[in-house]
């Protein structure tokens, strides 16, 4: 954890707070990605790829969803019996 209590890196390594220059660069980068259309284009391409993947695997995913729902229903019934 850093002094601020946040560890967004996921590796557990403590880091110091960003410098004003690092903040300035991060803001400029975000503004550039937005104004250039990069962020939207990347979002659109990821959405398209994920949609194709879901469509290609829809039958299997629906089968898994049904299995999971059956497990939930069974657990709910068992818990209801215990009350």
Secondary structure, DSSP 8 states (H G I E B T S, - for coil): --TTS---SSS--------HHHHHHHHHHHHHHHHHTHHHHHHHHHHHHHHHHHHHTHHHHHHHHHHHHHHHHHHHHHHHHH-
